[in-house]
Amino acid sequence: MRKILVVEDEPEIQELLGAYLRNEGYEVVLAGDGVQALEVFRGTAVDLVLLDVLLPELDGFGVCREIRRESGVPVIMLTALDGESEQIRGFDLEIDDYVTKPFSMPVLLRKIAAVLRRAGGVEDAEVLRWKGLTVRIESRECLVDGVEIALTQREFDLLAELLRAPGRVLTREVLLSRIWSYDFFGDARIVDSHIKNLRKKLPVDCIETIRGVGYRVRKIN
């Protein structure tokens, strides 16, 4: 499991980032100011630092400068400062990417995955394909003929689960247990709703309904 250090002084944003990253399978450690960030960084091995610029005690530029004296760990800066000079200053400190607030969480996740992939020097460990459809698990990318399709978390997970079991019918109950990851006491037709939305977004007809049972990926003729 990849470990990310989130350095953010606003409690609401810190909590949101921590919850979202954990839900995506990352281990998260938190720091609320620049001094604490360096203490955590020096005491914990992390794979990436998500670093706000405007921090108390020591700003993000100062934190990054200290990190670069000790490590080449990937750094993505988060900031409300969108001026060119601030971005240049960050890149001069050898950050790996720069994200301005307010930001899209799906875009941030893709940037994190891309930076980690480059740092590791490897491609996605798992890539699923169906005709012109390509699903990259680690970077959570869905592409059709090279064009990215924006999916929600549940839609992406449903599509990936079906592609992992080509030709096999997966019941609603199985999909609920694998994707919602807990005992779901509501209506199992929530799966139908997500599949309906997924079909609207995909320009390829890859999901087949098995009436009264569940869903499967269509066979390629």
C-alpha positions in Angstrom: 0.0 0.0 0.0 1.4 3.4 -1.0 1.7 5.9 1.8 1.0 9.6 1.3 1.8 12.5 3.6 -0.9 15.2 3.4 0.3 18.6 4.6 -2.7 20.9 5.0 -3.6 23.4 7.7 -7.3 23.7 7.0 -9.0 20.9 9.0 -11.9 20.4 6.6 -9.7 20.0 3.5 -7.3 17.8 5.5 -10.1 15.5 6.6 -11.6 15.4 3.0 -8.3 14.5 1.4 -7.5 11.9 4.1 -10.9 10.2 3.7 -10.8 10.3 -0.1 -7.3 8.9 -0.4 -7.9 6.1 2.2 -11.0 5.2 0.2 -8.8 4.8 -2.9 -6.6 2.4 -1.1 -3.7 4.7 0.0 -2.3 4.8 3.5 -2.4 8.4 4.8 -0.4 10.4 7.4 -1.3 14.0 8.2 0.4 17.2 9.2 -1.1 20.6 9.9 1.9 22.9 9.6 5.3 23.0 8.1 7.3 22.1 11.1 5.1 19.1 11.9 5.3 18.1 8.2 9.1 17.8 8.5 8.9 15.9 11.7 6.4 13.4 10.2 8.4 13.1 7.0 11.7 12.4 8.9 10.0 9.8 11.1 7.9 8.0 8.5 8.8 6.5 5.1 6.3 7.9 2.6 5.8 7.4 -1.2 4.5 10.9 -2.0 3.9 14.3 -0.3 0.8 16.3 -1.0 1.9 19.7 0.2 -0.1 22.9 0.7 1.9 26.2 0.1 0.2 28.5 2.7 1.2 26.8 6.0 1.8 28.2 9.5 5.3 27.9 11.1 7.0 27.1 7.8 5.4 27.5 4.3 5.3 24.8 1.7 8.2 26.2 -0.2 10.4 26.0 2.9 9.1 22.4 3.6 9.9 21.4 0.0 13.4 22.9 0.2 14.1 20.8 3.3 12.7 17.7 1.8 14.8 18.1 -1.4 17.9 18.3 0.7 17.2 14.9 2.1 15.1 13.0 -0.4 13.8 12.7 -4.0 10.3 11.6 -2.8 7.6 12.9 -5.2 6.0 16.2 -4.1 2.7 17.6 -5.4 1.9 21.2 -4.3 -1.6 22.3 -3.5 -2.2 26.0 -3.4 -4.7 28.9 -3.9 -1.8 30.9 -5.4 -2.2 30.4 -9.2 0.3 33.0 -10.4 3.1 32.0 -12.8 5.8 33.1 -10.4 4.6 30.8 -7.6 4.4 27.9 -10.0 7.9 28.6 -11.3 9.2 28.8 -7.7 7.7 25.4 -7.0 9.2 23.8 -10.1 12.6 25.4 -9.3 12.4 23.4 -6.0 11.9 20.2 -8.1 8.3 19.5 -7.3 6.6 16.9 -9.5 3.3 18.6 -10.1 1.2 21.6 -9.1 -2.5 21.7 -8.4 -4.5 25.0 -7.7 -7.5 25.2 -5.4 -10.3 24.6 -5.9 -9.4 21.3 -7.5 -11.2 18.3 -8.8 -10.6 15.2 -6.7 -10.7 12.8 -9.6 -8.1 14.9 -11.4 -6.0 15.0 -8.3 -6.1 11.2 -8.0 -5.0 10.8 -11.5 -2.1 13.2 -11.0 -1.1 11.3 -7.8 -1.2 8.0 -9.7 0.8 9.4 -12.7 3.5 10.9 -10.4 3.8 7.6 -8.4 3.9 5.6 -11.7 6.7 7.8 -13.0 8.6 7.6 -9.8 8.4 3.9 -9.8 9.4 3.7 -13.4 6.7 1.1 -14.2 3.4 1.0 -16.0 0.1 0.1 -14.4 0.3 -3.3 -12.8 -3.2 -4.2 -14.1 -4.7 -3.1 -17.4 -8.1 -4.5 -18.6 -9.3 -4.4 -22.2 -12.4 -5.0 -24.3 -12.1 -4.1 -28.0 -11.3 -0.4 -27.9 -12.0 0.0 -24.2 -8.9 0.2 -21.9 -9.2 0.4 -18.1 -6.0 1.1 -16.1 -6.6 0.1 -12.5 -3.8 2.0 -10.7 -4.3 5.3 -12.4 -8.1 4.8 -12.5 -8.3 5.7 -16.1 -11.0 4.6 -18.5 -10.3 5.2 -22.2 -12.2 4.3 -25.4 -10.1 4.4 -28.5 -7.6 6.6 -26.6 -10.2 9.1 -25.4 -10.7 9.3 -21.6 -14.2 8.7 -20.2 -15.0 10.3 -16.9 -16.6 7.8 -14.5 -17.6 8.0 -10.8 -15.8 5.8 -8.3 -18.6 3.2 -8.3 -19.0 3.2 -12.0 -15.3 2.6 -12.5 -15.2 -0.2 -9.9 -18.3 -1.9 -11.4 -16.7 -1.8 -14.9 -13.4 -3.1 -13.6 -15.1 -5.9 -11.7 -17.0 -7.1 -14.8 -13.9 -6.9 -17.0 -12.0 -9.0 -14.6 -14.5 -11.8 -15.1 -15.0 -12.1 -18.9 -17.9 -14.4 -19.8 -19.0 -14.9 -16.2 -22.3 -13.6 -14.8 -21.9 -11.6 -11.7 -25.0 -11.2 -9.6 -26.2 -8.0 -8.0 -25.4 -9.4 -4.6 -21.8 -10.3 -5.6 -21.2 -6.9 -7.1 -22.6 -5.2 -3.9 -20.4 -7.2 -1.6 -17.2 -6.6 -3.7 -17.7 -2.9 -4.5 -19.7 -1.5 -1.6 -17.5 -3.6 0.7 -20.0 -3.9 3.5 -23.4 -5.6 4.1 -25.7 -3.5 2.1 -29.2 -3.4 3.6 -30.8 -1.3 0.9 -32.3 -2.2 -2.4 -29.9 -4.3 -4.6 -31.2 -2.5 -7.6 -28.8 0.3 -6.7 -26.4 -1.8 -8.9 -28.9 -1.4 -11.8 -28.9 2.4 -11.4 -25.1 2.5 -11.6 -25.0 0.2 -14.6 -27.6 2.3 -16.4 -25.4 5.4 -15.8 -22.3 3.6 -16.9 -23.9 2.5 -20.1 -24.9 6.1 -20.9 -21.3 7.2 -20.6 -19.6 4.4 -22.5 -19.7 4.6 -26.3 -19.2 0.8 -26.5 -21.8 -1.8 -25.7 -19.8 -4.1 -23.5 -22.2 -4.9 -20.6 -24.9 -7.6 -21.1 -27.9 -8.0 -18.8 -28.7 -11.6 -17.8 -32.4 -11.2 -16.8 -33.1 -12.1 -13.2 -29.5 -12.9 -12.5 -27.0 -10.0 -13.0 -24.5 -8.7 -15.5 -21.5 -9.9 -17.6 -19.1 -8.5 -20.2 -20.2 -9.4 -23.7 -18.2 -12.0 -25.6 -16.0 -10.5 -28.4 -17.0 -12.1 -31.7 
